[in-house]
Every structure is written in structure tokens, then in C-alpha cells.
Amino acid sequence: MRNKHTVTTLYKYFISYFLLLTILTLGYTAAFRVQLKKVYTKELHNQAEKQLTDIDNDLYSSISTIEKIQYLLAQDIPLAMSRYLKEGWYLYQASQTLIKYTTANEIISGICYIHFEKNNILSSKNSIRKTDNGYEIYYNKQYIPFPLESYMENTKENQLILLGEGKNKLLVYLPSNNGIKTYSIFYILNMDEIEKMLSRRRISGMASLCLMSQDNQIVCGYDPQYMTSYIKDNEITNHDSLVTASKNILTKPTTINGFSLVTILSDETILSQTSVAFRNAYALLLFVSLIGMGLIFLGMRVTYWPLHKLTLKLLPASDKHGNYVEQLDAAFSNVRSENQQLQQKIDSYRLSMQKSLLDSIVADNVVFDTNNPVIFDHLFCLEAGSHIFMLRVKTPGKKESFPTDVQKLLNTSLPGDIPSALLLECTEEYAVFLICYSGAEPNKDEVLHLLLTDLYQETGYRSALSNSAESPLEIPSLYENTTAASEFWDETPVVIYSEIAEKISSSGSLSYPYSNLEFLADALKSCQITKAREQVICLFELLDAASENNSSIPNFFIRCVLIDILTILSSSMNNLNVKFKSYSDLYFNTLFLCRSCSFVEKKEEIRQNILLLLSTYENEFENSTIQFSKIAETIQKEYSSPDFSISVLADTFHVSIAYMSYLFKKGFDVNFSDYLWNIRMKKAEELLSETDMNIDQISIQVGYLNTSSFRRKFKQETGLTPSQYRSKH
């Protein structure tokens, strides 16, 4: 008997605890479900509000293009002529103009033009007739009244007008006409395109999405029948702001007068999402608990050990201070600082060498004076408005004061504290001067022409003046031009190159090859070594032509070009993080040949050294390339993203777009855009053949937010529309 009471008591306690546990569980479940529903409801409202705003922006963008068409039509000659000449030819041309502009925007179904005084009525599509009460537009086998004159009273504002009722509705857009009341141009909008615009933006949970007029008439939209009952119950009343007329209805006024976007949210969707989330929550909690420790060990293996190994590789034991991140940051900062310092040294050395080359030319023709040394640094940092000229002066006979008197005249007559004229070349018959003319006056060549004319009248010195330049690297070209101009001394004692340039068939062999050097730098930047070699060969052909004149000026030209080639190569090496020690011997040997040796004697050795530097750059580049398998893996992972592009891929691997394009073409033998489309195409064919997803969903799945673009691209590739492909397969 006692055992029976003991068992009964045990059952009672068990049932009590079970009931308590059940009540607590159910209470927790109910509270969790309510809170989860609130979260999903709020999220759905936020998504719906965003979609309504995006639809409004899309609609505004489409309507804005009509404003541009309106402006073009207002300026159109055939349309303007039809206002003044009522001839059939001009009316025909005006009609063709309207038809042409109708195809400019998918949202436009037809364009209509009415001239009230001439009683001209033109339309690209719909028939229009005048009645006693206004006008009527033929649509869907019947005429719909349109009291146009009543809307013309407000010609300074854009107006969107809904005509007709039931299934026979027309949406008319009447742009502002700047107060003109003699004629009107209005547009019949394609409501099918607007409906597609709404459908593309509809998200799961929207039971109905429609565009509505101010008097609560449905213009078009997704499932308008579902919204009709809400209109009859007067639940949709507010069109002034984004509000919830009820907990399931959102209204968004558009930027167009009186029209609103209205959506009805579905309770069933919210409840369904809540149930699924609640059901999966417990399983997810258990799953997360089980894999938590595994993720910790995996995370250690993925992050800590590679970081540890990288630190051991980059830093010696004596430099290990702080944590690994701080150590690596210090290491990379040092490398970046060293690269910047090296680049500054390269640029500074290039400039100093060019100055020294010019200094050697000037020093050969000037008596050195420690109290008044020749200063020409200003040539390499010209002030705004300053120009460089080359002057060739010929003496009529032997004079002891020549060319000192010419140089003194130029230095005292031209503005500036620094001597304006430097003697570059001097013989018994002629002298060549480099003139740096500073100042804001635009007609510097005319001033020099007057000065040289006075010099000829006083001394009999004949002069030939070159064109102007803003860089000392153009000195060889100026020298070439003034030499050519001196051939015309028999015709005039003072020759200006700009006046006789058309008479000279000069090859311009000393014109500085800026474009060739720029092409070389771009080819190295994008790692196109073959094109870089072609540019080097082309530059050496230019130098060979310049070396035929063995004077000091062409020599300056040749050495400057060679130094620029070396500078571009060393800068490209630095950008690729190539250690300078790995090619320093070859670099300095080539630099010595370019700086101190005769180009004619050493050009083959210089050429071979520069090509060897190119090969070094190519080898270093090959050693630093990214694994193609990683690139393919990234594309397979990200191809469905609409924002995925070559720039995103380049950012992922921390390289430039040009380098990634080159690397992609080299590794896959096809450009990036074609490769990406082939992947998307295969996925689209798979979804069309094996699933019942609609075309809009498939378009999004393969990275196209714009379904029209996807359809057009698919048909261009296969010759079939997506629907035709699905039917066939």
C-alpha cells in the first residue's frame, strides 16, 4: 500500500515538474515568437519602404528623360516648320520626327503634337480627334475623352494625367511648356513598362503593389484586384507622406503630382518566416555549440600559424618587439618607406644628371667666374608664363666683342634678375644662345623680333630665332629649328622660325619623344614586356638618327633620352618591389655608359644592357604572379553579385586593374568580361532547364538586376530568348 502511494506521489511530482517545464517552454516559445514576428514585421516594412523609394527614383529617372526629349522636340526643325507651313511634306516630316523620338524611351508609348491655331494634330501611334468638349484619344477600340484645354491653363508645371476608367485607361504626361499656349506636346506612357518596373522591385511579402492616382484609382501594378477591396473599405486615404494607413498598408507619394505608390504587405509571409526561423533556432543553437570549439582550432590554424610563419620569415629575431600585427606593420612600413626614398633618389638623380649635361655644354663656352657663376637651375623649374628660345647670330665680319655684346644686350634688355642668355655654341662666324624669357606678356617672340631687328640695324648681326618651349629637354629641338631658320638669312636678316616653318620640310629628329617614353612606362606598368621592347627599339632608332649630327646639342638630347629610359625602368622595378641590389651593378654600368661614353661607340652595349634590364623586370614579374586557381575560385564564388567586376577582382588580390587584366588574359586566354559571361550563361541555362524559377529570379541569380539586359544578352548569345530556350530544353 505504501509502495502504491510512493509511486503515485512520484507521478504527481513528475507531472508537476513536467507541466511547469511545459508552461515555461510554451511561455518562452510564445514570447520568442511574438518578438520574432515584430522583428520580421519591422524588417519587411523597412524593405518595402526602401523598394517604394527605389521605384519612385526609377519612375522619376524615366520621366526625366522625357524632359530631354521635350527640349529636343521644341528645337526640332520639321516640327517647327509644320507650325508655319501647312504643307503635307512638313506634316509628314513632323510625324516621322515624333515616331523617331518615341523609340528613345521604353516608357513612352506615343507622342502627340497639337497646334491649336493651325488645327494640326500629329501622333506617333494613337489616333486623336477634336470634339466640342476637347479631344479624344483612340485606345482599345474606343475614344477616350481628354479635356486638354483645361490642363493647358497650367502650362508651367509638369502634369501626369490618368484618363478613362476600368480596363480602358490611358496615362498621359504633359510637360511644362514655359507658358506657350499656341501648341502642346504630350506623351502617352506605356503602362506595361511601368508595371514591369513595379514587378521588378516587388519583394516577397508584398501581396500587391500599385501606382495610384490622387482619387484612389489604380493606374497599374502587381495584383491590383487584391488592392481593390482595401480601396472600397476606404483604408487607403493618405497620399501626403510615407505612412501606414493600417499595419499592412504602405503609401509613398511620388515626385509626380498627386500620384502615389501603394503596397499591401502579407501577414502570411511574416508568419511563415517566423515559423521557419523559430523551428530552425533550436537546431541552429545545438549546431553552433558543437562546431564552436572546432572553429576556434580552425581559426588558430588559418590565422595564427600563417602569421607566425610570415613574421619569422620577414623579421630577424632581434627585431621581434610587440605582437605579430605590430611587427608586420613595422616591417611593411619600412619597405614602403624604403621604396619611397628610392623613388625620390631616382627622380633627384635624373634631374641632377640632366642639369650636369646642360652644364657641360654651357661650361665649354663660358669663362668661369667664381664671383658670378652661371646659374641655370631655373630652366628646370620655370615660372608660369616663362619660355625658352634658341637664338643663332651671325656676324658680318670678325669682331672682338662678338658674341659678348650680343649676350650683354639680351641680359640687360630682357626682364629678370637671373641672366636671360646663355652661350651654348660659338665659332668665328656665328654663336648660338639659349634664352630664358620670363614674364607675363604673351607676345614674347614679337618682343625678341624687335630687339634683334634693332641689333641688326646697329651692328649688322643677322639672327635666327626658334619657336618657344617650356622644358629644357626641348633644347635640341629648338637648336634644330634655329639652324633651319638660319638658311633663310639671304631673304631676311632677322628670321623667326614660326614665320618660315611651313617652308621647311624638317624631320624633327631632335623633338623630345615624350609619347614614346610614356608608352614605355605604361607598357611596364601593365607588364606588357613585348610592347616595352618595341618602344625601346623605336627609341634607339630615334637616337641613331640624332647621332648623325655630332655636335654637343644632339649629344645632350641622346643622353637625356637614355637617362629617362633608365629612370622609367628603375621606377618600374621599384613599383614591383624588386630589390635594387639585384640589378644595381647592371644599372650603374649602363648609367656610366649613357653618361660618360660616346653613344656612337657604345650604343650596342647600351642597347643590350637596357634589354637585359627589361628581361630582369620580366623575370621578377613572373615570380610575383598570383595563382590562377585562386582567381578562378574567387570568380566562381562572386559571379552572381551584380557589382562584381575586374576592379573588385583586382582589389581582392591588392593589384592594379591593368595588372589584373594582363594576368587574366595571360592565364585564361580570354578577357575578364567574356569569361564572366560564360560562367553566368552556363548557370542561366542550367536554371532554365532544371528549375521552374521565373526569368526575373534567374536574372538576379546570375548577377543581372536589369532583366531586359539579361534577356538581350542571352538572345544575342544563343539566338533564343530565355523563354524559348526553356521551351526547347
C-alpha positions in Angstrom: 0.0 0.0 0.0 2.9 2.3 0.9 4.6 1.4 -2.4 1.4 2.4 -4.3 1.3 5.8 -2.5 5.1 6.3 -3.2 4.6 5.6 -7.0 1.5 7.9 -7.1 3.4 10.7 -5.4 6.3 10.2 -7.8 3.9 10.5 -10.7 2.4 13.7 -9.2 5.8 15.3 -8.8 6.8 14.2 -12.3 3.6 15.5 -13.8 4.0 18.8 -11.8 7.6 19.4 -12.9 6.7 18.3 -16.4 3.7 20.8 -16.5 5.9 23.5 -15.1 8.6 22.9 -17.6 6.0 22.7 -20.4 4.4 26.0 -19.3 7.9 27.7 -19.1 8.8 26.3 -22.6 5.5 27.4 -24.1 5.7 30.8 -22.5 9.3 31.2 -23.8 8.1 30.0 -27.2 5.2 32.4 -27.3 7.3 35.4 -26.2 10.1 34.5 -28.6 7.5 34.1 -31.4 5.9 37.5 -30.7 9.3 39.2 -30.6 10.4 37.4 -33.7 7.3 38.5 -35.5 7.9 42.1 -34.5 11.4 41.9 -35.9 10.3 40.4 -39.2 7.4 42.8 -39.5 9.7 45.8 -38.9 12.3 44.4 -41.4 9.6 43.8 -44.0 8.4 47.4 -43.5 11.9 48.7 -43.9 12.5 46.7 -47.1 9.1 47.7 -48.5 9.8 51.4 -47.8 13.2 51.1 -49.5 11.6 49.5 -52.5 9.0 52.2 -52.8 11.7 54.8 -52.7 13.7 53.0 -55.3 10.6 52.7 -57.6 10.0 56.4 -57.2 13.6 57.1 -58.2 13.3 54.8 -61.2 10.0 56.4 -62.2 11.5 59.9 -61.8 14.5 58.9 -63.8 12.3 57.6 -66.7 10.1 60.7 -66.6 13.2 63.0 -66.5 14.4 61.6 -69.9 11.1 62.8 -71.3 12.1 66.4 -70.4 15.2 66.0 -72.6 13.1 64.7 -75.4 10.7 67.6 -74.9 13.5 70.0 -75.3 14.8 68.4 -78.5 11.3 68.3 -80.0 10.8 72.0 -79.2 14.0 72.7 -81.2 13.2 70.3 -84.0 13.1 72.0 -87.4 10.5 69.8 -89.1 8.1 70.2 -86.2 8.7 74.0 -86.1 8.2 74.3 -89.8 4.8 72.5 -89.5 3.6 75.3 -87.3 4.0 77.9 -90.1 3.6 75.9 -93.3 0.6 73.6 -93.6 2.1 71.6 -96.4 1.8 67.8 -96.5 5.6 67.4 -96.7 6.3 69.2 -93.5 3.4 67.4 -91.7 4.9 64.1 -92.9 8.4 65.1 -91.7 7.0 66.2 -88.3 5.1 62.9 -87.9 8.3 60.9 -88.7 10.1 63.0 -86.1 7.6 62.0 -83.5 7.9 58.4 -84.4 11.7 58.6 -84.1 11.6 60.1 -80.6 9.0 57.5 -79.5 11.7 54.8 -79.6 14.1 56.9 -77.4 12.5 55.7 -74.1 10.7 52.4 -73.4 8.3 54.2 -71.1 6.9 56.2 -74.0 4.1 54.6 -75.9 3.3 57.5 -78.1 3.9 61.2 -78.7 1.2 63.7 -79.7 1.5 67.2 -81.0 -1.4 69.6 -81.3 -1.2 73.1 -82.8 -4.4 75.0 -81.7 -4.3 77.8 -84.2 -3.4 75.7 -87.2 -5.6 72.9 -86.0 -2.7 70.5 -86.7 -2.9 67.1 -84.9 0.0 64.7 -85.2 0.5 61.5 -83.3 3.2 58.8 -83.5 0.7 56.0 -82.6 -2.7 56.7 -81.2 -5.4 58.4 -83.3 -6.6 61.8 -81.9 -9.6 63.8 -82.9 -11.1 67.1 -81.9 -14.6 67.3 -80.4 -16.7 70.1 -79.0 -15.6 69.2 -75.4 -11.9 69.0 -76.3 -10.0 66.0 -77.7 -10.4 62.2 -77.8 -7.7 59.6 -78.0 -8.4 56.3 -79.6 -7.4 53.4 -77.4 -8.5 49.8 -77.1 -11.2 50.2 -79.9 -12.8 53.3 -78.4 -12.2 57.0 -78.0 -11.2 58.3 -74.5 -12.1 61.9 -73.8 -9.1 64.2 -73.0 -10.0 67.9 -72.0 -6.6 69.2 -73.0 -7.5 72.9 -72.8 -8.4 72.7 -69.1 -4.9 71.4 -68.4 -3.3 74.0 -70.6 -4.2 76.6 -68.0 -1.2 75.4 -66.0 1.5 75.2 -68.7 4.4 76.0 -66.4 4.2 72.7 -64.4 4.6 69.1 -65.4 1.4 67.2 -65.2 0.6 63.4 -65.1 -3.0 62.7 -66.1 -5.0 59.5 -65.8 -7.7 59.2 -68.5 -10.5 56.7 -68.8 -11.6 54.1 -66.4 -11.7 50.3 -65.9 -9.6 48.5 -68.4 -9.6 51.5 -70.8 -7.1 53.7 -69.0 -4.5 56.0 -70.5 -1.6 57.6 -68.6 -0.7 61.0 -70.2 2.3 63.1 -69.3 2.0 66.8 -70.1 5.4 68.6 -69.6 5.7 72.2 -68.8 5.6 74.4 -71.9 7.1 77.7 -70.5 3.7 79.5 -70.8 3.3 78.7 -74.5 -0.4 78.1 -75.3 -0.3 78.0 -79.1 0.6 74.4 -79.3 1.1 71.4 -76.9 3.2 68.3 -76.9 2.2 65.4 -74.6 3.2 61.8 -74.2 1.1 58.7 -73.8 3.0 56.4 -71.3 3.4 52.7 -71.6 1.7 51.3 -68.6 3.1 47.8 -69.3 6.6 49.1 -68.8 5.6 50.9 -65.6 4.0 47.6 -64.4 7.3 45.8 -65.2 9.1 48.4 -63.2 6.9 47.7 -60.2 7.2 43.9 -60.7 11.0 44.0 -60.7 11.0 45.8 -57.4 8.4 43.7 -55.7 9.8 41.6 -52.8 8.5 38.6 -51.0 5.8 39.7 -48.6 4.2 42.3 -50.9 0.7 40.9 -51.7 0.0 43.9 -54.0 2.0 46.8 -55.4 0.3 49.5 -57.5 0.6 53.1 -58.8 -2.5 55.1 -57.8 -3.9 58.5 -58.7 -5.0 61.1 -56.1 -8.6 60.0 -56.3 -7.6 56.4 -55.4 -7.8 55.0 -59.0 -5.4 52.1 -59.7 -3.2 53.0 -62.7 -1.3 49.7 -62.9 0.6 47.3 -60.8 1.1 43.8 -59.4 -2.2 42.1 -58.4 -4.4 45.2 -58.5 -7.6 43.0 -57.7 -6.2 42.3 -54.2 -5.9 46.1 -53.5 -9.5 46.8 -54.8 -11.1 45.6 -51.6 -8.9 47.9 -49.5 -10.0 50.9 -51.7 -13.6 50.0 -51.2 -13.2 49.9 -47.4 -11.5 53.4 -47.5 -8.4 52.1 -45.8 -6.1 53.9 -48.4 -6.7 57.6 -47.7 -3.4 59.4 -47.1 -1.2 60.4 -50.1 0.9 63.1 -48.4 3.7 61.1 -46.7 5.0 57.6 -46.2 2.6 56.3 -43.6 0.9 53.1 -42.6 -2.8 53.6 -43.2 -3.1 50.2 -41.4 -0.4 47.9 -40.2 -0.3 46.2 -43.6 -0.5 49.2 -46.0 2.3 51.5 -47.0 1.8 54.6 -49.1 4.6 56.6 -50.7 3.8 59.8 -52.6 5.8 60.1 -55.8 7.6 63.1 -57.2 4.8 63.4 -59.8 1.9 65.5 -58.8 -0.9 63.6 -57.0 0.2 60.1 -57.7 1.3 57.5 -55.0 2.9 54.1 -54.7 0.8 51.8 -52.5 1.7 48.3 -51.3 -0.1 45.8 -49.1 2.0 43.5 -47.0 1.1 39.9 -46.4 0.6 38.6 -42.9 1.0 35.1 -44.2 4.6 35.7 -45.3 5.5 37.2 -41.9 4.0 34.2 -40.1 5.7 31.8 -42.4 9.1 33.4 -42.0 8.6 33.5 -38.2 7.7 29.8 -38.1 10.7 28.7 -40.1 13.1 30.8 -38.1 11.6 29.5 -34.8 11.8 25.9 -35.9 15.4 26.3 -37.0 16.5 28.2 -34.0 16.9 25.2 -31.7 18.7 23.1 -34.2 21.0 26.1 -35.1 21.8 26.6 -31.4 22.8 23.0 -31.0 24.8 23.1 -34.2 26.7 26.2 -33.2 27.5 24.8 -29.8 29.0 21.7 -31.4 31.1 23.4 -34.0 32.2 26.3 -31.8 35.3 24.6 -30.5 36.2 23.3 -33.9 36.0 26.8 -35.3 38.4 28.0 -32.7 41.0 25.4 -33.6 40.4 26.0 -37.3 40.7 29.8 -36.8 44.0 29.3 -35.0 45.3 27.2 -37.9 44.1 29.7 -40.5 45.2 32.9 -38.9 47.8 32.4 -36.1 50.1 29.9 -37.8 50.5 31.7 -41.2 51.0 35.0 -39.3 53.6 33.3 -37.1 55.5 31.9 -40.1 55.3 35.2 -42.0 56.8 37.0 -39.0 59.6 34.5 -38.8 60.3 34.9 -42.5 60.2 38.7 -42.6 61.8 39.7 -39.3 65.1 38.7 -37.7 64.9 37.5 -34.0 66.4 40.8 -32.8 63.6 42.9 -34.3 60.7 41.0 -32.7 59.1 43.5 -30.4 55.3 43.7 -29.7 52.7 41.5 -31.1 52.7 39.9 -34.6 50.5 42.6 -36.1 52.7 45.4 -34.8 55.8 43.6 -36.1 54.4 43.1 -39.6 53.1 46.6 -39.7 56.5 47.9 -38.9 58.1 45.7 -41.5 55.8 46.7 -44.3 56.1 50.4 -43.2 59.9 50.1 -43.5 59.6 48.5 -47.0 57.2 51.3 -48.2 59.4 54.0 -46.8 62.5 52.5 -48.5 60.6 52.4 -51.8 59.5 56.0 -51.5 63.1 57.1 -50.6 64.5 55.1 -53.5 61.9 56.7 -55.9 62.9 60.2 -54.6 66.5 59.4 -55.2 65.8 58.1 -58.7 63.9 61.3 -59.6 66.5 63.6 -58.0 69.4 61.8 -59.7 67.7 62.0 -63.1 67.2 65.8 -62.7 70.8 66.3 -61.5 72.2 64.3 -64.5 70.1 66.4 -66.9 71.4 69.6 -65.2 75.0 68.3 -65.4 74.6 67.5 -69.1 73.4 71.1 -69.8 76.2 72.4 -67.5 78.8 70.7 -69.6 77.5 72.4 -72.7 77.4 75.9 -71.1 80.8 75.5 -69.4 82.5 74.8 -72.7 81.5 78.3 -74.0 81.7 80.5 -70.8 84.7 81.7 -68.9 84.2 80.5 -65.3 83.9 83.3 -62.8 83.8 82.3 -59.1 82.1 85.5 -58.2 79.4 85.2 -60.9 78.8 81.5 -61.7 76.4 80.5 -64.4 73.0 79.6 -62.9 70.6 77.5 -65.0 68.6 75.7 -62.4 65.7 78.0 -63.2 65.4 76.2 -66.6 64.2 73.1 -64.8 61.6 74.8 -62.7 60.3 77.6 -65.0 57.8 80.1 -63.6 54.3 80.3 -65.1 54.5 82.1 -68.4 58.2 81.6 -68.9 59.6 80.2 -72.2 62.8 79.0 -73.6 64.1 80.2 -77.0 67.2 79.3 -79.1 69.0 82.2 -81.0 71.6 81.8 -83.7 73.5 85.1 -84.5 75.9 85.6 -87.4 78.5 88.4 -87.5 79.2 90.2 -90.8 82.9 90.1 -90.0 85.5 89.3 -87.3 84.8 91.4 -84.2 86.5 91.1 -80.9 83.3 92.0 -78.9 81.3 89.2 -80.6 79.4 87.4 -79.0 79.8 89.2 -75.7 78.0 92.3 -76.9 75.0 90.2 -78.0 74.8 88.3 -74.7 75.1 91.6 -72.8 72.3 93.2 -74.8 70.0 90.2 -74.2 70.7 90.1 -70.4 70.1 93.8 -69.9 67.1 94.1 -72.2 65.0 91.1 -71.0 63.3 91.1 -67.6 64.5 89.0 -64.6 67.3 89.1 -62.1 69.0 85.9 -63.5 70.9 86.2 -66.8 68.5 85.6 -69.6 71.0 84.5 -72.3 73.5 81.6 -72.1 76.1 80.9 -74.8 75.9 77.3 -76.0 78.0 77.3 -79.1 80.5 79.8 -80.6 82.6 80.0 -83.8 84.2 82.9 -85.7 81.1 83.3 -87.9 78.2 82.6 -85.6 77.1 82.0 -82.0 74.1 80.1 -80.5 72.4 81.4 -77.4 69.9 79.8 -75.0 67.3 82.5 -73.9 65.1 82.1 -70.9 62.4 84.8 -71.2 60.3 85.2 -68.1 57.2 87.5 -67.7 53.5 87.5 -68.3 53.5 89.2 -71.8 52.0 86.7 -74.4 53.9 88.1 -77.4 57.5 87.2 -76.4 58.6 86.3 -79.9 57.5 89.7 -81.2 59.5 91.5 -78.5 62.6 89.4 -79.4 62.0 90.2 -83.1 62.0 93.9 -82.4 65.1 93.6 -80.2 67.0 91.6 -82.9 65.9 94.0 -85.6 67.4 96.9 -83.7 70.6 94.8 -83.2 70.9 94.2 -86.9 70.4 97.9 -87.7 73.2 98.9 -85.2 75.7 96.1 -85.7 74.7 94.2 -88.9 74.3 90.9 -86.9 71.9 88.5 -88.6 69.7 86.5 -86.3 67.6 83.3 -86.5 65.1 82.8 -83.6 63.5 79.4 -82.9 60.0 78.7 -81.6 59.5 78.6 -77.8 59.3 75.7 -75.4 58.7 75.2 -71.6 61.1 72.4 -70.9 64.9 72.3 -71.2 64.5 68.9 -72.8 63.3 70.7 -75.9 66.6 72.5 -76.3 67.8 70.1 -79.1 64.6 70.6 -81.0 64.9 74.3 -80.7 68.5 74.1 -81.8 67.4 72.2 -84.9 64.7 74.7 -85.7 67.0 77.8 -85.4 69.6 76.1 -87.6 66.9 75.5 -90.2 65.8 79.1 -89.9 69.3 80.4 -90.5 69.1 79.1 -94.0 66.8 82.0 -94.8 69.3 84.8 -94.0 69.6 85.6 -97.7 66.0 86.6 -97.7 65.8 88.5 -94.4 68.4 89.4 -91.8 66.1 88.5 -88.9 64.3 85.2 -89.3 61.6 83.9 -87.0 61.0 80.2 -87.2 57.2 80.4 -86.8 57.1 82.5 -89.9 59.1 80.1 -92.2 58.1 76.8 -90.6 55.8 75.9 -93.5 58.7 76.3 -95.9 60.8 73.8 -94.1 60.4 70.0 -94.6 62.2 69.1 -91.3 62.1 65.6 -89.9 62.2 66.9 -86.4 64.7 64.2 -85.3 65.5 66.1 -82.1 61.9 66.5 -80.9 61.8 65.0 -77.4 60.0 61.7 -77.5 57.6 62.2 -74.6 54.9 59.9 -76.1 57.3 57.1 -76.7 58.6 57.3 -73.1 55.0 57.4 -71.8 54.1 54.3 -73.9 57.2 52.6 -72.4 56.1 53.4 -68.8 52.5 52.3 -69.5 53.7 49.0 -71.0 55.9 48.3 -68.0 53.0 49.3 -65.6 50.7 46.8 -67.3 53.6 44.2 -67.6 53.4 44.1 -71.4 57.0 43.3 -72.0 56.8 42.7 -75.7 55.4 46.3 -76.2 58.0 47.6 -73.9 60.8 46.1 -76.1 59.2 47.5 -79.2 59.2 51.0 -77.6 62.9 50.6 -76.6 63.8 49.6 -80.2 61.8 52.6 -81.5 63.6 55.0 -79.2 67.0 53.7 -80.2 66.1 54.3 -83.9 65.4 57.9 -82.9 68.7 58.2 -81.1 70.5 56.7 -84.1 69.0 59.4 -86.3 70.0 62.1 -83.9 73.6 60.8 -83.5 74.3 61.7 -87.2 74.8 65.3 -86.0 77.9 65.0 -83.8 77.6 68.5 -82.1 77.0 69.0 -78.3 73.3 69.7 -78.6 72.2 66.4 -80.1 74.5 64.7 -77.7 72.6 66.3 -74.8 69.4 65.1 -76.4 70.6 61.5 -76.7 71.9 61.3 -73.1 68.7 62.8 -71.7 66.6 60.2 -73.5 68.8 57.4 -72.3 68.7 58.6 -68.7 64.9 58.8 -69.0 64.7 55.2 -70.2 66.8 54.1 -67.3 64.7 56.1 -64.9 61.5 54.5 -66.1 63.0 51.1 -65.8 64.2 51.7 -62.2 60.9 53.3 -61.2 59.0 50.2 -62.6 61.3 47.9 -60.7 60.7 49.9 -57.5 56.9 49.7 -58.0 57.2 46.0 -58.4 59.2 45.9 -55.1 62.3 44.5 -56.8 65.3 44.8 -54.6 67.7 47.4 -56.0 70.7 45.2 -55.1 69.5 42.5 -57.5 70.2 44.8 -60.6 72.3 47.6 -59.2 75.5 46.5 -60.9 73.9 46.4 -64.3 72.1 49.7 -63.7 75.2 51.6 -62.7 77.2 50.1 -65.6 74.5 51.2 -68.1 74.3 54.6 -66.4 78.1 55.1 -66.8 77.9 54.3 -70.5 74.9 56.7 -71.0 76.5 59.5 -69.0 80.2 59.4 -69.9 80.7 57.4 -73.1 80.1 58.2 -76.8 76.8 56.9 -77.9 78.1 56.1 -81.4 80.8 53.8 -79.9 78.8 52.2 -77.1 75.2 52.1 -78.4 75.1 48.4 -79.0 76.3 47.7 -75.4 73.8 50.3 -74.0 71.0 48.7 -76.0 71.9 45.2 -74.8 72.1 46.3 -71.2 68.7 48.0 -71.3 67.1 44.9 -72.9 68.7 42.8 -70.1 67.2 45.1 -67.5 63.8 44.5 -69.3 64.4 40.8 -69.0 65.2 41.2 -65.3 61.9 43.0 -64.8 60.0 40.3 -66.7 61.5 37.6 -64.5 60.8 39.4 -61.3 57.2 39.9 -62.5 56.8 36.2 -63.3 58.0 35.3 -59.8 55.4 37.6 -58.2 52.3 36.5 -60.1 49.1 35.3 -58.4 47.9 31.7 -58.7 45.3 31.4 -61.4 43.4 28.8 -59.4 42.7 31.4 -56.7 41.4 33.8 -59.4 39.1 31.2 -60.8 37.9 30.2 -57.3 37.1 33.8 -56.5 35.1 34.3 -59.7 33.1 31.1 -59.1 32.3 32.5 -55.6 31.3 36.0 -56.6 29.9 35.7 -60.2 26.3 36.1 -59.0 27.0 39.5 -57.5 25.8 42.4 -59.7 28.7 44.6 -58.5 31.4 42.0 -59.4 33.9 43.4 -61.9 37.5 43.4 -62.8 38.1 46.3 -60.3 36.6 44.2 -57.5 38.8 41.2 -58.5 41.9 43.5 -58.6 41.1 44.9 -55.1 40.7 41.3 -53.8 44.3 40.5 -54.8 45.6 44.0 -54.0 46.9 44.7 -57.5 46.1 47.3 -60.2 43.3 46.8 -62.7 45.8 46.9 -65.6 47.9 44.3 -64.0 44.9 42.0 -63.3 43.7 42.4 -66.9 47.1 41.4 -68.2 47.3 38.5 -65.8 43.8 37.3 -66.6 44.4 37.4 -70.3 47.6 35.5 -69.9 46.3 32.8 -67.6 42.8 32.2 -69.2 43.5 33.2 -72.8 40.3 35.3 -72.8 39.4 38.7 -71.3 37.6 39.0 -68.0 34.1 40.1 -69.3 33.8 37.2 -71.7 35.0 34.7 -69.0 32.4 36.1 -66.5 29.6 36.0 -69.0 30.4 32.3 -70.0 30.0 31.3 -66.3 26.8 33.3 -66.0 25.5 31.8 -69.2 26.1 28.2 -68.2 24.3 28.9 -64.8 21.4 30.5 -66.6 21.0 27.6 -69.0 21.1 25.2 -66.0 18.4 27.1 -64.1 16.2 27.4 -67.2 16.5 23.7 -68.0 16.2 22.2 -64.5 14.1 24.6 -62.4 10.8 26.4 -62.6 12.2 29.8 -61.5 10.8 32.8 -63.4 13.1 34.8 -65.7 13.4 37.7 -63.2 14.7 35.4 -60.5 17.2 33.7 -62.8 18.4 37.1 -64.0 19.2 38.0 -60.3 20.8 34.6 -59.7 23.3 35.2 -62.4 24.2 38.8 -61.5 21.8 40.9 -63.6 19.4 43.2 -61.7 18.1 44.5 -65.1 16.1 41.7 -66.6 15.9 43.4 -70.0 19.7 43.5 -70.2 19.9 39.8 -69.3 17.3 38.8 -72.0 19.0 40.9 -74.6 22.5 39.4 -73.8 21.1 35.8 -73.7 19.4 36.1 -77.1 22.5 37.7 -78.6 24.5 34.7 -77.4 22.1 31.8 -78.1 19.7 33.2 -80.7 16.8 32.3 -78.4 15.0 34.2 -75.7 15.2 32.7 -72.2 11.5 31.5 -72.6 12.2 29.9 -76.0 15.3 28.2 -74.6 13.3 26.8 -71.7 10.6 25.5 -74.0 13.1 23.9 -76.3 15.1 22.2 -73.5 
